[in-house]
Amino acid sequence: QKEVEQDPGPLSVPEGAIVSLNCTYSNSAFQYFMWYRQYSRKGPELLMYTYSSGNKEDGRFTAQVDKSSKYISLFIRDSQPSDSATYLCAISGGYNKLIFGAGTRLAVHP
Amino acid sequence: KAGVTQTPRYLIKTRGQQVTLSCSPISGHRSVSWYQQTPGQGLQFLFEYFSETQRNKGNFPGRFSGRQFSNSRSEMNVSTLELGDSALYLCASATGADLSGANVLTFGAGSRLTVL
């Protein structure tokens, strides 16, 4: 079993839709959770960073962590074509080691 | 503020050769970590250096090695290249002192290696 599971998609939605991206993880000791966005031919860029359980909102993006069910989510409201990218959940394993999910490829069409 | 710089961006090698990739972290960042990204395995952690010391290592064979210099710049080396080493190699930098996992990693654009 992988430490972090993420549905690779692809996910195709119309512009303006609400997008829900999800990951599950296996180790209850994890405390730092991140979402990265990666455009084609680019490195991942940090979108959201959450410590422990709860919600965090930044503009159109909301990250949720439910430690009791080992479930992390990213919601994108009013999705735009510029949001088309691969979204990677990541969990910090300490010593700057990130454990990534497989990444979900998202396409937002006009 | 300059980001993480990786060189070269693209390179092609043949089986059996070796390759050296370079990473210049964000100014002031003392931690550099390396990741391999492939379509099949996704992003996998290779190793992390802080103040010239390797602090953590992933599950890769000994053909993969790295080092960090006193100015925090880092190199990774892959010897005796195999076809399966074709990948995007990403470097990430962080301020790095925190061991708990709280550091934010900033990634470079990567070096895309093709092994023929």
Interface residues (C-beta under 8 A of the other chain):
Chain A: F30 Q31 Y32 Y36 R41 K42 G43 P44 E45 L46 Y49 Y51 L88 A90 S92 G93 G94 Y95 N96 K97 L98 I99 F100 G101 A102 G103
Chain B: V4 S31 S33 Y35 G42 L43 Q44 F45 E48 F50 R55 N56 G58 L90 A92 A94 G96 L99 S100 G101 A102 N103 V104 L105 T106 F107 G108 A109 G110
